[in-house]
């Protein structure tokens, strides 16, 4: 028999001062014992209160036991000792439809192998194909500080390369610029224009609502762009200039995203996905999460909006002297429709997440 589970309840009278109920499982057989204690004696309660019942499987007997325990607890019984650990969850079911193959998978075999290793380690292989189908490629950007820069390149900080008649967005600081010509081969889903410069400005002054005002500009022709000094005011921009080296990063949806919810994982499976797959895939260094596209490493209100996706993620980073909030991250989101027509002026931004 499995470990006996004992429940007790204060009796209804002085004559019966304690009610006791215990249960155990022996293979597919559920056994139970129901007694009342009074006058120093244990007395069987009613007729047919002690007995057993056979079920087709041990799992079915365990389910029946859990239902019986729930009824007793609802009737005022409580565990005599510590509650037993909950029964193991049944594995969640894989999607009925086979997930579509990722057209770019052949370009990132090493990165996908790392994701699959995490899935296997988390004992989620039965949902491996479903989790893998939610992977989004991103362009990872690793900054390296320099004293000066030549030419128009992907970088953080410094004076942005702008057209001669550009009107600086009021109250915003230059944060980063991305040379799309150099990044096109890392954009596996071809979501960004293949040419030009994408520049990000944001309100970095620590006050209510800062980080929510941001603008992105796409200059399709880099000819005529030149370094332009920002207005002379304290805008909390990065202290240093850093050239960014691109690479491919595979990202997974955060556990609180609708994409992850669609998997319908069980409670323990969700915990394993959070700790052993998603969190492990991010790496420990939060300042190493500068990226374009992909899934954000944390959700905010814009990330929950249907049809919106991450455009850029810029982390607080000591290397470039950029600190936002409580060492938080700036994330810019854009609607899929606007992104497809390269209308980057309609971004929504926020520092931090939920």
Rosetta silent file (secondary structure, phi, psi, omega in degrees, C-alpha in Angstrom):
SEQUENCE: XXXXXXXXXXXXXXXXXXXXXXXXXXXXXXXXXXXXXXXXXXXXXXXXXXXXXXXXXXXXXXXXXXXXXXXXXXXXXXXXXXXXXXXXXXXXXXXXXXXXXXXXXXXXXXXXXXXXXXXXXXXXXXXXXXXXXXXXXXXXXXXXXXXXXXXXXXXXXXXXXXXXXXXXXXXXXXXXXXXXXXXXXXXXXXXXXXXXXXXXXXXXXXXXXXXXXXXXXXXXXXXXXXXXXXXXXXXXXXXXXXXXXXXXXXXXXXXXXXXXXXXXXXXXXXXXXXXXXXXXXXXXXXXXXXXXXXXXXXXXXXXXXXXXXXXXXXXXXXXXXXXXXXXXXXXXXXXXXXXXXXXXXXXXXXXXXX
SCORE:     score description
SCORE:     0.000 S_00000001
   1 L     0.000  145.217  175.362    0.000    0.000    0.000 S_00000001
   2 L   -67.843  169.421 -179.721    1.142    3.529   -0.651 S_00000001
   3 L   -53.542  132.292 -177.830    1.845    5.792    2.288 S_00000001
   4 L   -73.301  137.090  178.720   -1.300    6.140    4.375 S_00000001
   5 E  -108.095  124.077 -176.585   -2.911    9.574    4.411 S_00000001
   6 E  -112.088  131.507  174.950   -4.730   10.494    7.634 S_00000001
   7 E  -119.575  145.561  178.330   -7.407   13.191    8.003 S_00000001
   8 E  -134.670  157.467  179.150   -9.041   14.268   11.263 S_00000001
   9 E  -149.129  139.341  177.373  -11.967   16.458   12.266 S_00000001
  10 E   -60.576  134.487 -174.903  -13.237   17.690   15.617 S_00000001
  11 L   -70.190  163.143 -176.967  -16.203   15.570   16.643 S_00000001
  12 L   -80.515  -10.666 -177.239  -19.795   16.812   16.788 S_00000001
  13 L  -153.669  174.035  178.213  -20.308   16.034   20.500 S_00000001
  14 L   -65.980  -33.467 -179.326  -18.561   15.155   23.746 S_00000001
  15 L   -68.713  -35.578  177.628  -19.310   11.509   23.145 S_00000001
  16 L  -118.837   97.116 -173.073  -17.652   11.670   19.720 S_00000001
  17 L   -99.441   -4.049  178.206  -14.758   14.064   20.080 S_00000001
  18 E  -153.871  132.029  172.831  -12.716   13.088   17.021 S_00000001
  19 E  -106.145  136.379 -178.927  -13.487   11.841   13.526 S_00000001
  20 E  -129.536  140.541  178.060  -10.714   10.080   11.668 S_00000001
  21 E  -142.972  132.030  179.503  -10.416    9.041    8.035 S_00000001
  22 E  -134.318  157.325 -177.362   -7.461    7.434    6.330 S_00000001
  23 E  -149.491  155.310  176.040   -6.761    6.143    2.862 S_00000001
  24 E  -156.238  168.098 -179.448   -4.102    4.321    0.891 S_00000001
  25 E  -126.881  134.347  175.279   -3.566    2.727   -2.499 S_00000001
  26 E  -123.982   99.687 -174.929   -2.364   -0.785   -3.264 S_00000001
  27 L    62.315 -129.467  177.858   -1.785   -1.071   -6.991 S_00000001
  28 L   -87.436   13.012 -176.277   -5.098   -0.252   -8.702 S_00000001
  29 E  -105.245  127.126  175.331   -7.013   -0.705   -5.419 S_00000001
  30 E   -95.831  129.038  178.883   -8.202    2.243   -3.335 S_00000001
  31 E  -121.761  146.133  179.625   -8.651    1.508    0.390 S_00000001
  32 E  -147.558  154.823 -177.708  -10.188    3.734    3.050 S_00000001
  33 E  -139.599  124.792 -175.278  -11.008    3.607    6.782 S_00000001
  34 E  -123.000  117.814 -176.499  -13.546    5.870    8.465 S_00000001
  35 E  -134.044  159.012  168.687  -13.752    5.975   12.307 S_00000001
  36 E  -123.440  146.820 -176.522  -15.033    8.077   15.139 S_00000001
  37 E  -114.640  125.219  178.823  -13.327    8.187   18.517 S_00000001
  38 E  -160.381  145.882  178.990  -15.319    8.372   21.714 S_00000001
  39 L    55.131   34.776  175.952  -15.214    6.927   25.221 S_00000001
  40 L    74.817   10.886 -177.726  -11.693    5.727   24.595 S_00000001
  41 E  -128.958  149.396  170.669  -12.723    3.494   21.720 S_00000001
  42 E   -91.134  130.988 -177.178  -12.537    3.653   17.947 S_00000001
  43 E  -125.238  132.278  175.733  -15.899    2.967   16.359 S_00000001
  44 E   -63.754  137.666 -176.823  -16.605    2.308   12.711 S_00000001
  45 L   -91.058  113.378  173.362  -18.799    5.049   11.284 S_00000001
  46 L    65.196 -166.731  179.807  -21.992    3.743    9.698 S_00000001
  47 L   -97.966  146.238  175.212  -22.248    0.876    7.240 S_00000001
  48 L    56.218   32.719 -179.859  -19.816    0.198    4.419 S_00000001
  49 L   -90.899  -16.728  176.182  -17.526    3.056    5.551 S_00000001
  50 L  -113.885  134.117 -179.958  -14.426    0.894    5.519 S_00000001
  51 E   171.793 -158.246 -177.996  -13.493   -0.921    2.412 S_00000001
  52 E  -151.484  164.151  177.284  -11.811   -0.891   -0.937 S_00000001
  53 E  -148.209  137.814  179.253  -12.517   -0.483   -4.622 S_00000001
  54 E   -93.128  143.332  178.219  -10.634   -1.685   -7.676 S_00000001
  55 L  -125.672  162.980 -177.720   -9.903    0.572  -10.649 S_00000001
  56 L   -59.998  -36.022 -178.240   -8.544   -0.186  -14.114 S_00000001
  57 L  -139.798  164.750  176.337   -5.163    1.385  -13.346 S_00000001
  58 H   -64.137  -34.926  178.531   -3.179    2.738  -10.426 S_00000001
  59 H   -62.999  -38.894  179.026   -3.511    6.211  -11.967 S_00000001
  60 H   -67.234  -39.420  177.454   -7.311    5.901  -11.909 S_00000001
  61 H   -64.112  -40.390  179.158   -7.212    4.792   -8.254 S_00000001
  62 H   -63.841  -40.446  178.774   -4.986    7.763   -7.415 S_00000001
  63 H   -64.197  -40.838  177.915   -7.413   10.149   -9.125 S_00000001
  64 H   -64.483  -38.849  177.959  -10.317    8.664   -7.155 S_00000001
  65 H   -61.961  -43.570  179.907   -8.325    9.050   -3.954 S_00000001
  66 H   -63.211  -37.629  176.844   -7.692   12.725   -4.695 S_00000001
  67 H   -65.458  -40.879  179.944  -11.411   13.280   -5.273 S_00000001
  68 H   -66.577  -41.354  178.301  -12.261   11.565   -1.974 S_00000001
  69 H   -62.794  -42.310 -179.869   -9.676   13.624   -0.087 S_00000001
  70 H   -60.175  -40.352  178.861  -11.043   16.834   -1.625 S_00000001
  71 H   -64.675  -42.288  179.473  -14.556   15.967   -0.423 S_00000001
  72 H   -64.845  -42.494  178.536  -13.328   15.294    3.113 S_00000001
  73 H   -62.841  -38.117  178.835  -11.356   18.565    3.201 S_00000001
  74 H   -67.620  -24.219 -179.342  -14.456   20.433    2.015 S_00000001
  75 L   -90.181    9.160  174.581  -16.393   18.811    4.873 S_00000001
  76 L   102.672   -0.669  176.576  -14.033   20.260    7.495 S_00000001
  77 L   -74.074  160.507  174.762  -11.397   17.556    7.779 S_00000001
  78 E  -142.511  162.112 -179.293   -7.711   18.476    7.865 S_00000001
  79 E   -69.228  134.992  177.335   -4.451   16.587    7.494 S_00000001
  80 L   -67.700  -38.958  177.164   -3.253   14.973   10.703 S_00000001
  81 L  -118.558 -161.175  177.523    0.343   15.545    9.595 S_00000001
  82 L   -62.442  140.258  176.756    1.908   17.516    6.759 S_00000001
  83 L   -58.349  142.088  178.659   -0.101   17.311    3.522 S_00000001
  84 L   -68.850  156.716  176.695    1.372   14.748    1.119 S_00000001
  85 L   -62.581  147.539 -179.657    3.073   16.048   -2.021 S_00000001
  86 L   -63.208  152.505  179.013    0.676   16.487   -4.934 S_00000001
  87 L   -65.887  152.519  179.485    0.507   13.619   -7.432 S_00000001
  88 L   -61.758  140.682  179.717    2.666   14.015  -10.531 S_00000001
  89 L   -73.673  150.803  171.887    0.977   15.893  -13.342 S_00000001
  90 L   -74.487  141.016  178.057    0.155   14.186  -16.584 S_00000001
  91 L   -59.098  141.253  177.557    2.334   15.485  -19.424 S_00000001
  92 L   -67.393  157.259 -176.981    0.596   18.114  -21.522 S_00000001
  93 L   -86.033  140.946  174.602   -0.480   17.099  -24.999 S_00000001
  94 L   -68.685  155.960  177.684    1.460   18.138  -28.071 S_00000001
  95 L   -58.770  142.553 -179.343   -0.345   20.279  -30.630 S_00000001
  96 L   -63.990  -39.907  179.379   -2.508   18.231  -32.949 S_00000001
  97 L   -86.424  137.345  176.443   -1.051   19.983  -35.992 S_00000001
  98 L   -69.488  130.202  179.200    2.631   19.538  -36.671 S_00000001
  99 L   -59.715  143.234  178.595    4.413   22.887  -36.311 S_00000001
 100 L   -65.098  145.885  178.408    5.628   24.369  -39.572 S_00000001
 101 L   -71.192  140.268  179.419    9.338   23.996  -40.218 S_00000001
 102 L   -75.742  119.855 -174.249   11.350   27.140  -39.654 S_00000001
 103 L   -63.446  -22.002 -176.777   12.660   28.203  -43.082 S_00000001
 104 L  -101.240    6.484 -173.751   15.841   29.640  -41.584 S_00000001
 105 H   -58.928  -34.397 -178.145   16.607   26.695  -39.274 S_00000001
 106 H   -65.416  -16.879 -179.319   19.443   25.470  -41.465 S_00000001
 107 H   -88.852   -9.907 -175.316   21.368   28.691  -40.823 S_00000001
 108 L  -134.882   44.950 -176.428   21.361   28.319  -37.046 S_00000001
 109 H   -61.314  -37.750 -179.904   21.883   24.618  -36.398 S_00000001
 110 H   -67.247  -43.422 -179.423   24.259   25.271  -33.497 S_00000001
 111 H   -67.040  -39.805  178.465   21.868   27.735  -31.827 S_00000001
 112 H   -67.173  -36.028  177.815   18.879   25.404  -32.293 S_00000001
 113 H   -61.496  -36.987  178.588   20.891   22.526  -30.848 S_00000001
 114 H   -66.297  -40.205  177.262   21.458   24.616  -27.706 S_00000001
 115 H   -63.466  -44.605 -178.794   17.699   25.277  -27.401 S_00000001
 116 H   -64.032  -34.916  177.709   16.931   21.580  -27.862 S_00000001
 117 H   -63.584  -41.464  177.571   19.457   20.682  -25.180 S_00000001
 118 H   -64.367  -41.819  179.739   17.660   22.974  -22.713 S_00000001
 119 H   -61.677  -43.206  179.488   14.289   21.454  -23.650 S_00000001
 120 H   -65.458  -43.312 -179.977   15.650   17.950  -23.100 S_00000001
 121 H   -62.120  -32.838 -179.819   17.254   18.909  -19.782 S_00000001
 122 L   -84.593    3.948 -179.519   13.907   20.342  -18.620 S_00000001
 123 L    57.518   45.328  177.208   12.153   17.066  -19.544 S_00000001
 124 L  -120.811   26.241 -177.940    9.923   18.824  -22.059 S_00000001
 125 H   -61.514  -29.885  179.578   10.918   16.794  -25.097 S_00000001
 126 H   -66.156  -15.703  175.606    7.289   15.732  -25.633 S_00000001
 127 H  -117.547   15.414 -174.871    6.597   19.418  -26.409 S_00000001
 128 H   -57.356  -46.316 -178.368    9.950   20.128  -28.028 S_00000001
 129 H   -64.502  -37.019 -179.355    8.620   20.706  -31.549 S_00000001
 130 H   -68.131  -44.343  178.440    5.885   23.030  -30.242 S_00000001
 131 H   -63.744  -43.417 -178.028    8.309   25.111  -28.167 S_00000001
 132 H   -62.390  -32.225 -178.977   10.783   25.227  -31.043 S_00000001
 133 L   -68.464  -16.312  179.882    8.094   26.548  -33.406 S_00000001
 134 L   -91.836   -3.919 -179.669    7.785   29.659  -31.188 S_00000001
 135 L   -63.130  136.930  173.940   11.464   30.558  -31.505 S_00000001
 136 E  -121.926  131.503  176.096   12.141   33.959  -33.068 S_00000001
 137 E   -76.207  143.845  177.710   15.538   34.952  -34.429 S_00000001
 138 E  -131.290  164.382  174.884   16.964   38.259  -33.236 S_00000001
 139 E  -101.498  108.853  178.131   20.031   40.314  -34.035 S_00000001
 140 E   -80.253  141.499 -178.117   22.250   40.394  -30.973 S_00000001
 141 E  -127.528  117.002 -178.174   24.478   43.458  -30.617 S_00000001
 142 E  -104.363  113.175 -176.478   27.629   43.352  -28.534 S_00000001
 143 E   -81.452  145.124  173.246   29.027   46.858  -27.780 S_00000001
 144 E  -135.836  120.296 -175.007   32.694   47.712  -27.603 S_00000001
 145 E   -68.244  145.033  177.656   33.682   51.205  -26.524 S_00000001
 146 E  -138.378  158.957  178.797   35.896   53.317  -28.786 S_00000001
 147 L   -77.934  -33.970  179.538   37.345   56.814  -28.531 S_00000001
 148 L  -151.320  168.764 -178.104   36.101   57.830  -31.964 S_00000001
 149 L  -137.510  142.844  176.900   34.335   56.336  -34.929 S_00000001
 150 L  -113.867  135.448  178.264   34.799   56.602  -38.681 S_00000001
 151 L    80.142  179.366 -177.735   31.968   56.208  -41.123 S_00000001
 152 L   -99.327  109.870 -174.625   28.340   55.339  -40.546 S_00000001
 153 L  -133.872  168.546  173.544   28.142   52.197  -38.429 S_00000001
 154 L   -72.567  124.707 -177.598   25.934   50.447  -35.911 S_00000001
 155 E  -161.885  165.291  172.945   26.704   51.992  -32.545 S_00000001
 156 E  -110.792  147.275  172.990   25.473   53.298  -29.208 S_00000001
 157 L    71.235  177.606 -178.334   26.112   56.820  -27.903 S_00000001
 158 L    82.357 -163.143  178.266   27.958   59.737  -29.370 S_00000001
 159 L   -96.334  126.059 -175.567   26.519   62.146  -31.942 S_00000001
 160 L   -69.724  155.345  173.287   24.109   60.478  -34.364 S_00000001
 161 E   -86.226  116.834 -172.547   24.530   60.549  -38.139 S_00000001
 162 E  -134.723  158.962  174.538   21.651   62.714  -39.398 S_00000001
 163 L   -66.756  159.601 -175.761   20.514   64.588  -42.505 S_00000001
 164 L   -61.270  -37.524 -175.190   21.458   68.266  -42.694 S_00000001
 165 L  -102.201   22.908 -179.230   17.907   69.563  -42.165 S_00000001
 166 L   -69.062  135.178  175.566   16.912   67.061  -39.506 S_00000001
 167 L   -96.946  114.818 -177.763   14.830   68.482  -36.646 S_00000001
 168 L   -60.318  128.865  179.663   15.987   67.006  -33.361 S_00000001
 169 L   -64.118  122.568 -173.024   13.012   65.425  -31.499 S_00000001
 170 L   -58.816  130.395  174.815   12.311   67.676  -28.534 S_00000001
 171 L    77.365    4.073 -177.075   13.307   66.316  -25.129 S_00000001
 172 L  -109.529  147.789  178.040   14.749   63.083  -26.520 S_00000001
 173 E  -103.709  147.488  173.645   18.284   61.762  -26.332 S_00000001
 174 E   -72.066  132.628 -177.654   20.059   59.810  -29.022 S_00000001
 175 E  -113.132  -52.217 -175.354   20.400   56.192  -27.914 S_00000001
 176 E  -157.817  157.042  171.878   21.502   53.993  -30.814 S_00000001
 177 E  -136.090  147.995 -173.687   21.752   53.713  -34.578 S_00000001
 178 E  -127.058  117.757  177.770   21.741   50.575  -36.723 S_00000001
 179 E   -80.943  102.709 -171.037   23.416   50.343  -40.155 S_00000001
 180 H   -68.331  -27.751  176.754   20.954   48.055  -41.895 S_00000001
 181 H   -57.505  -39.163 -177.299   23.272   47.264  -44.808 S_00000001
 182 H   -81.367  -18.500 -174.244   25.578   45.505  -42.340 S_00000001
 183 H   -99.748  -10.776 -172.238   22.780   43.783  -40.440 S_00000001
 184 H   -56.000  -39.858 -176.964   20.753   42.368  -43.342 S_00000001
 185 H   -71.833  -15.320  176.977   22.457   38.952  -43.312 S_00000001
 186 H   -93.072  -10.171  179.667   21.630   38.557  -39.621 S_00000001
 187 L   -87.905   82.396 -170.667   17.943   39.385  -40.195 S_00000001
 188 L   -64.386  -25.214 -179.720   16.861   35.808  -40.890 S_00000001
 189 L  -100.693    6.383  178.076   13.189   36.680  -41.367 S_00000001
 190 L    50.627   50.047 -178.038   13.937   39.744  -43.538 S_00000001
 191 L   -89.034  -21.873 -176.692   11.827   41.999  -41.346 S_00000001
 192 L  -106.500  157.320  173.273   13.904   45.163  -41.691 S_00000001
 193 L   -57.506  149.173 -177.616   14.841   47.206  -44.760 S_00000001
 194 L   -85.084   -8.019 -177.374   18.076   45.962  -46.299 S_00000001
 195 L  -134.266  157.099  172.526   19.523   49.442  -46.699 S_00000001
 196 L   101.590 -166.292 -176.727   19.858   52.622  -44.725 S_00000001
 197 E  -129.151  130.990  175.072   20.139   53.661  -41.103 S_00000001
 198 E  -108.392  121.544 -176.134   17.653   53.089  -38.275 S_00000001
 199 E  -119.233  140.582 -176.888   18.099   55.562  -35.396 S_00000001
 200 E  -118.071  130.682  174.913   16.485   55.474  -31.942 S_00000001
 201 E  -124.381  146.188 -179.684   15.836   58.473  -29.664 S_00000001
 202 E  -153.661  156.891  174.266   14.167   58.329  -26.242 S_00000001
 203 L   -80.592  110.949 -177.797   13.421   60.385  -23.149 S_00000001
 204 L  -106.860    1.843 -179.636   16.002   59.198  -20.628 S_00000001
 205 L   -72.385  121.527 -174.361   15.526   61.935  -18.008 S_00000001
 206 L   -67.825   93.058  176.823   14.402   60.143  -14.820 S_00000001
 207 L  -148.803  173.434 -176.891   10.937   61.510  -14.278 S_00000001
 208 L   -58.629  127.771  176.739    7.393   60.153  -14.387 S_00000001
 209 L    82.861    2.274 -179.232    6.682   58.466  -17.695 S_00000001
 210 L   -67.934  153.239 -174.609   10.230   58.698  -18.999 S_00000001
 211 L    86.791  -16.078  178.419   11.184   56.019  -21.459 S_00000001
 212 L   -87.970  -17.964  175.475    7.649   56.081  -22.818 S_00000001
 213 L   -96.921  116.433 -179.271    8.496   58.910  -25.222 S_00000001
 214 E  -152.171  154.755  177.250   10.631   57.544  -28.038 S_00000001
 215 E  -137.893  147.196  172.866   11.076   57.926  -31.777 S_00000001
 216 E  -125.793  138.458 -178.170   12.700   55.810  -34.448 S_00000001
 217 E  -125.823  137.584  175.328   13.792   57.189  -37.807 S_00000001
 218 E  -113.495  118.896  175.866   14.740   55.315  -40.945 S_00000001
 219 E  -104.154  106.324 -172.871   17.052   57.082  -43.354 S_00000001
 220 L   -68.091  -25.727 -179.646   16.959   55.007  -46.536 S_00000001
 221 L  -121.461  119.351 -177.172   20.009   56.723  -48.042 S_00000001
 222 L   -82.499   -7.956  177.095   23.047   57.235  -45.839 S_00000001
 223 L   -64.922  133.908  179.418   24.623   59.661  -48.296 S_00000001
 224 L    90.236   -8.304  175.886   24.636   63.126  -46.800 S_00000001
 225 L   -77.783  141.728 -178.779   24.302   61.907  -43.222 S_00000001
 226 E  -146.685  152.364  177.308   26.807   63.428  -40.834 S_00000001
 227 E   -55.582  130.015 -176.203   27.499   63.423  -37.074 S_00000001
 228 L  -125.698  121.324 -179.137   25.176   65.961  -35.464 S_00000001
 229 L   -66.280  140.710  178.562   25.713   67.295  -31.948 S_00000001
 230 L   -73.989  163.144  174.116   22.679   67.023  -29.642 S_00000001
 231 L   -56.531  153.425 -175.352   21.045   70.079  -28.073 S_00000001
 232 L   -85.508   82.268  173.317   22.928   71.403  -25.068 S_00000001
 233 L  -154.165  158.251 -177.780   20.925   70.029  -22.144 S_00000001
 234 L   -74.219  105.954 -176.276   21.299   67.190  -19.649 S_00000001
 235 L  -114.060    5.798  176.242   19.563   64.316  -21.397 S_00000001
 236 L    61.446   29.436  177.670   21.194   61.357  -19.571 S_00000001
 237 L   -70.699  169.151  179.781   22.549   59.922  -22.809 S_00000001
 238 L   -59.124  143.708 -179.741   25.312   57.300  -22.805 S_00000001
 239 L   -75.709  -31.660 -172.518   28.704   58.571  -21.658 S_00000001
 240 L  -116.270  167.034  172.850   30.700   56.572  -24.166 S_00000001
 241 E  -102.551  135.258 -179.728   30.599   55.607  -27.826 S_00000001
 242 E  -137.721  123.254  172.955   30.416   51.902  -28.527 S_00000001
 243 E   -77.497  138.608 -175.966   30.510   50.130  -31.878 S_00000001
 244 E  -107.137  126.251  176.750   28.142   47.131  -31.887 S_00000001
 245 E   -93.290  124.613 -176.945   29.117   43.774  -33.364 S_00000001
 246 E   -87.497  153.378  171.113   26.093   41.826  -34.654 S_00000001
 247 E  -156.509  173.392 -179.424   25.372   38.111  -34.381 S_00000001
 248 E   -92.729  134.257  174.938   22.324   35.857  -34.459 S_00000001
 249 E  -126.463  134.117  173.668   20.444   35.137  -31.249 S_00000001
 250 E   -95.328  130.284 -176.080   17.493   32.763  -30.964 S_00000001
 251 E  -118.249  149.147  177.907   14.838   33.979  -28.538 S_00000001
 252 L  -113.393  152.113 -179.571   11.958   32.236  -26.793 S_00000001
 253 L   -68.403  138.623  175.582    8.673   33.824  -25.669 S_00000001
 254 L   -57.472  153.074 -176.645    8.538   34.920  -22.016 S_00000001
 255 L   -58.520  -26.846 -177.940    6.429   32.633  -19.802 S_00000001
 256 L   -94.931   14.413  178.168    3.666   35.256  -19.433 S_00000001
 257 L   -85.316  158.737  178.150    3.232   35.786  -23.177 S_00000001
 258 H   -66.039  -29.398  178.849    0.174   34.571  -25.088 S_00000001
 259 H   -62.655  -44.912  178.560    2.482   32.438  -27.234 S_00000001
 260 H   -68.568  -37.809  178.254    3.644   30.451  -24.203 S_00000001
 261 H   -60.711  -32.644 -178.909    0.076   30.257  -22.861 S_00000001
 262 L   -64.408  -19.838  178.022   -0.959   28.650  -26.140 S_00000001
 263 L   -70.034  -24.624 -179.476    1.224   25.661  -25.261 S_00000001
 264 L    54.639   49.778  176.876   -1.134   24.868  -22.347 S_00000001
 265 L   -72.964  152.474  173.498    1.658   23.470  -20.223 S_00000001
 266 L   -72.585  169.091 -175.453    0.882   22.009  -16.819 S_00000001
 267 H   -56.506  -47.083  179.926    1.931   23.885  -13.675 S_00000001
 268 H   -69.529  -35.227  177.404    5.162   21.965  -13.179 S_00000001
 269 H   -64.993  -39.666  178.585    5.905   22.115  -16.903 S_00000001
 270 H   -62.720  -40.095  178.678    5.461   25.897  -16.873 S_00000001
 271 H   -63.925  -41.476 -179.825    7.950   26.144  -14.008 S_00000001
 272 H   -68.770  -37.582  176.812   10.476   24.028  -15.878 S_00000001
 273 H   -62.343  -44.988 -179.208    9.975   26.077  -19.035 S_00000001
 274 H   -60.682  -52.868 -170.940   10.516   29.292  -17.042 S_00000001
 275 H   -80.494  -44.936 -166.947   13.596   28.178  -15.120 S_00000001
 276 H  -100.138  -14.071  179.607   15.324   25.625  -17.308 S_00000001
 277 H  -113.928  -68.116 -174.888   14.467   26.718  -20.855 S_00000001
 278 H   -63.248  -54.784 -177.237   13.520   30.390  -21.183 S_00000001
 279 H   -62.279  -41.104 -179.979   15.604   31.809  -18.319 S_00000001
 280 H   -65.148  -31.202 -178.924   18.562   29.606  -19.169 S_00000001
 281 H   -71.968  -21.683 -177.341   18.431   30.763  -22.792 S_00000001
 282 H   -76.446  -31.354 -172.986   18.797   34.420  -21.752 S_00000001
 283 L    84.675  162.754 -172.907   22.120   34.090  -19.980 S_00000001
 284 L   -82.749  -27.676 -174.119   23.016   35.703  -16.679 S_00000001
 285 L   -84.795  104.736 -177.769   24.359   39.072  -17.910 S_00000001
 286 H   -68.900  -23.533  178.710   21.378   41.396  -18.349 S_00000001
 287 H   -76.005   -7.772 -178.736   23.556   44.064  -19.963 S_00000001
 288 H   -98.747   36.173 -175.451   24.276   41.586  -22.760 S_00000001
 289 L  -123.036   26.381  172.694   20.732   41.746  -24.139 S_00000001
 290 L   -68.647  130.419  179.653   20.936   44.508  -26.725 S_00000001
 291 E  -160.761  162.488  168.278   19.047   43.271  -29.762 S_00000001
 292 E  -113.338  139.722  175.730   16.847   44.015  -32.735 S_00000001
 293 L    65.759 -169.024 -178.831   13.710   41.947  -33.373 S_00000001
 294 L    76.054 -170.290  175.180   12.955   38.615  -31.665 S_00000001
 295 L   -84.558  142.308  172.500   11.119   38.154  -28.371 S_00000001
 296 L   -69.674  159.284  177.258   11.769   40.680  -25.581 S_00000001
 297 L   -85.348    0.283  176.303   13.381   39.346  -22.424 S_00000001
 298 L  -159.138  142.703 -178.503   10.492   40.829  -20.429 S_00000001
 299 L   -85.374  146.975  166.098    6.924   41.715  -21.313 S_00000001
 300 L  -133.572 -177.456 -175.166    5.380   45.178  -21.080 S_00000001
 301 L   -56.321  -36.936 -178.780    1.988   46.563  -22.071 S_00000001
 302 L   -70.549  -32.160 -178.940    2.995   46.997  -25.709 S_00000001
 303 L   -68.216  -25.131  179.255    4.269   43.429  -25.948 S_00000001
 304 L   -81.881  -13.893 -175.789    0.805   42.135  -25.029 S_00000001
 305 L   -72.088  126.566 -177.853   -0.873   44.120  -27.821 S_00000001
 306 L   -61.801  133.498  178.226   -1.999   41.855  -30.639 S_00000001
 307 L    86.631    0.875  179.336   -0.127   42.466  -33.851 S_00000001
 308 E  -107.060  150.554 -176.909    2.762   44.291  -32.149 S_00000001
 309 E  -144.688  162.433 -179.430    6.331   43.036  -31.965 S_00000001
 310 E   -70.465  132.617  172.675    9.695   44.014  -30.590 S_00000001
 311 E   -99.987  -51.737 -177.545   11.730   46.368  -32.755 S_00000001
 312 E  -145.173  144.963  176.314   14.676   47.165  -30.483 S_00000001
 313 E  -129.959  122.560 -175.721   15.836   46.295  -26.986 S_00000001
 314 E  -126.652  117.201 -174.009   18.538   48.427  -25.339 S_00000001
 315 E   -92.780  152.455  167.626   19.797   47.434  -21.900 S_00000001
 316 L   -58.402  137.575 -170.724   21.370   49.532  -19.167 S_00000001
 317 E  -151.347  114.686  179.033   25.070   48.978  -19.667 S_00000001
 318 H   -61.449  -28.368 -176.683   28.051   50.113  -17.578 S_00000001
 319 H   -62.731  -31.552 -179.011   30.335   49.655  -20.558 S_00000001
 320 H  -111.746    6.114  178.164   28.720   52.595  -22.334 S_00000001
 321 L    66.823   38.940  179.557   27.654   54.538  -19.257 S_00000001
 322 E  -118.096  116.179  177.782   23.953   54.076  -19.896 S_00000001
 323 L  -129.529  124.073 -179.541   21.675   53.489  -16.905 S_00000001
 324 L  -121.103  129.501 -179.823   17.891   53.590  -17.166 S_00000001
 325 L    57.365 -141.793  177.715   15.592   53.250  -14.179 S_00000001
 326 L   -90.284   66.774 -175.381   16.782   50.656  -11.689 S_00000001
 327 L    51.507   58.206 -176.150   19.276   49.241  -14.218 S_00000001
 328 L  -107.460 -169.671 -172.887   16.412   48.434  -16.541 S_00000001
 329 E  -126.424  138.378  174.712   15.915   48.003  -20.269 S_00000001
 330 E   -91.562  127.983  178.670   14.352   50.204  -22.939 S_00000001
 331 E  -126.658  130.198  176.886   12.128   48.300  -25.368 S_00000001
 332 E  -109.785  128.511  177.816   10.560   49.697  -28.525 S_00000001
 333 E  -115.261  155.285 -178.640    7.628   47.879  -30.094 S_00000001
 334 E  -144.686  149.931  177.187    6.008   48.409  -33.472 S_00000001
 335 E   -72.420  148.006 -179.551    2.942   47.037  -35.216 S_00000001
 336 H   -59.402  -39.313 -179.253    3.629   44.413  -37.822 S_00000001
 337 H   -63.153  -43.505  179.832    1.766   46.477  -40.437 S_00000001
 338 H   -68.819  -38.233 -179.521    3.882   49.602  -39.799 S_00000001
 339 H   -64.879  -36.771 -178.417    7.090   47.615  -39.738 S_00000001
 340 H   -64.614  -27.377  179.334    6.319   46.030  -43.116 S_00000001
 341 L  -105.043   16.561  177.049    6.142   49.466  -44.766 S_00000001
 342 L    56.482   36.504  177.469    9.159   50.774  -42.848 S_00000001
 343 L   -96.992   80.466 -171.515    7.023   53.317  -40.979 S_00000001
 344 H   -85.278   -1.268  179.744    9.165   53.414  -37.843 S_00000001
 345 H   -71.969  -13.499 -174.337    7.826   56.703  -36.523 S_00000001
 346 H  -101.322   37.326 -179.682    4.916   54.899  -34.866 S_00000001
 347 L   -77.876  157.973  171.812    6.881   52.984  -32.222 S_00000001
 348 E  -121.408  137.565 -172.887    5.723   52.508  -28.643 S_00000001
 349 E  -129.940  158.321  174.667    8.328   52.397  -25.903 S_00000001
 350 E  -161.629  147.105  172.598    8.688   51.572  -22.228 S_00000001
 351 E   -99.006  133.569 -178.215   11.475   51.118  -19.705 S_00000001
 352 L    84.720 -163.183 -177.794   11.225   47.983  -17.627 S_00000001
 353 L  -163.376 -165.180 -176.215    8.422   45.460  -17.841 S_00000001
 354 L  -117.290    0.000    0.000    5.767   43.608  -15.909 S_00000001
